[in-house]
Amino acid sequence: MKKICFIGAGSFEFTRNLVRDILSFPAFREIEIALMDIDPRRLEFSRMACQKIIDAGAYTGVKLTTTMNRAQALSGADGVLITILAAGVQVWRSDIEIPKRYGVDINVGDTRGPAGIFRFLRTAPVMLEIVRDIEKYCPNAVVLNYTNPMAMLCRAMQQESDACITGLCHSVQGTAAMLAKWIGADMHDVTYLCAGINHQAHYLEFKVNGEDAYPRIRKALENPEIYNAEQVRNEMFLALDYYVTESSGHNSEYVAWFRKRPDLIEKYCTHGTNWNPGAYAFILNQYLDRETSWEDSIRQWLARDDVDIQRGQEYASYIFNAVFGDNTMFQFNGNVRNFGIIDNLPDGCCVEVPVLASKAGLQPLKVGALPAQLAILNNTSARCEELAVAGFFEKNRHKIFQAIAFDPLTSAVLSLNEIHHMVNDMFAANELYLSEYK
């Protein structure tokens, strides 16, 4: 019997949907699903949800276990999914609100920039503890990370471990489906080559039935409804010639062009980011609401008579099936270290590139050189991430400052002296987690 372990199983929606997907494969009709979380209430709700899916699908060969003991959950696992949140919403709130006091208006703050870097510093120690347990209790497991900040966490884990680790983000397949819809194409007819870094990869090729679909996408942007749905990404596409994977709300905070003045935020980032109304306060309020309402929403789902057991579009189940299921090969975009994959990005940095999953494991595919304009964009963020990772391992406060000083949005708004004071304030807010940084 194969075993798949969820670390952070209290992430209710992810766990529920991924278990649904996994059990849809015939190769996994006899399998152990091990759920692990440090919050017993969330863990029990996820157990109930998974049992509801098992019952709905009449999956009689599934063994469902729950534990708060990570070693027990990982022991003998063939696949591991990581969906944790280190610390909580309140400390994440300081990641956003301190930069905002200095004029750096961040939208989501979970990937890069000052907020993403401090989230990384808090999360990386826990992730490395998980990796050490994986090496001890299931060294041959395929490990799939969903926790942000994706690139920096994967980079740190892959430096410290030879385990089979990659990170997954649904933005690649999600954006491809969005573009196909805009041009009236069936996704079955779409092929693409996508590469870069997490949340800032680009479709180097986007084809429908073997023909370049970019002219059709450009034509679609003449429709005001389509243009306004993704103003930031559409502006980037028109300027850079290739479409970026992650939403406008995220991308607006990764570059210097859209959030450095109130008038630009109003024009590009308030009405057309797909995070309507596109402001941080809205996102924060959603998270804070979940702190008190998450149990009610879960109970509502559990009370429903209908349960959808149709497979979704997340990659994880397909990857597991390729490696230790029926061995149907599957290509996806994953986060791996750049050793000879993208020629004009830093050696060893974390890149998001095509990866082939098979019974031989996970094999990244060589991309070559990115177009020059995309390489400039990706290099800036990737090198900031490299500096932040080095600062983490060295516990070097000055390197963290330097990584943030080169962040495109931060450097577009603040002087070096202002950045220095902002970073000091952020370290003070994180004293409970980051006291060892000198």
Sequence and secondary structure as in RCSB ss.txt:
>XXXX:A:sequence
MKKICFIGAGSFEFTRNLVRDILSFPAFREIEIALMDIDPRRLEFSRMACQKIIDAGAYTGVKLTTTMNRAQALS
GADGVLITILAAGVQVWRSDIEIPKRYGVDINVGDTRGPAGIFRFLRTAPVMLEIVRDIEKYCPNAVVLNYTNPM
AMLCRAMQQESDACITGLCHSVQGTAAMLAKWIGADMHDVTYLCAGINHQAHYLEFKVNGEDAYPRIRKALENPE
IYNAEQVRNEMFLALDYYVTESSGHNSEYVAWFRKRPDLIEKYCTHGTNWNPGAYAFILNQYLDRETSWEDSIRQ
WLARDDVDIQRGQEYASYIFNAVFGDNTMFQFNGNVRNFGIIDNLPDGCCVEVPVLASKAGLQPLKVGALPAQLA
ILNNTSARCEELAVAGFFEKNRHKIFQAIAFDPLTSAVLSLNEIHHMVNDMFAANELYLSEYK
>XXXX:A:secstr
 EEEEEETTT HHHHHHHHHHHHTSGGGSSEEEEEE S HHHHHHHHHHHHHHHHHTT TTEEEEEES HHHHHT
T SEEEE    S HHHHHHHHHHHHHTT   SS SSSHHHHHHHHHHHHHHHHHHHHHHHHH TT EEEE  SSH
HHHHHHHHHH  SEEEE  THHHHHHHHHHHHTT  GGGEEEEEEEETTEEEEEEEEETTEE HHHHHHHTTSHH
HHHHTHHHHHHHHHHSS BSS HHHHTTTSSSSSSSHHHIIIIISSSSSSTT  HHHHHHHHHHHHHHHHHHHHH
HHH S    S  S SHHHHHHHHHSS   EEEEEEEE SSSBTTS TT EEEEEEEEETTEEEE   B   HHHH
HHHHHHHHHHHHHHHHHHHT HHHHHHHHHT HHHHHH  HHHHHHHHHHHHHHTHHHHTT  
